[in-house]
Amino acid sequence: MKQVLELIAKSLVDHPEAVSVNEVAGDQSIILELKVAEDDMGKVIGKQGRIAKAIRTVVKAAASRENKRVVVEII
């Protein structure tokens, strides 16, 4: 799931080298912290958060195969 999030984020931004994903694993849930460059924040969030919501949906779908709960935080 970390790789999926990283791939999506790098394809959206102007500075893909600044994209980093930190994974914090728990018993039944995983927190993925996405960090991007300040200039690219709007591209990752989108208008009214639509792109961020779509990213979360895709990552949750990937996580459902492993019976895990995923939370994506954009920092």
Beta strands, then each sheet from edge to edge (+ up, - down):
strand 1: 20-25
strand 2: 29-35
strand 3: 69-74
sheet 1: 1+ 2- 3-
end
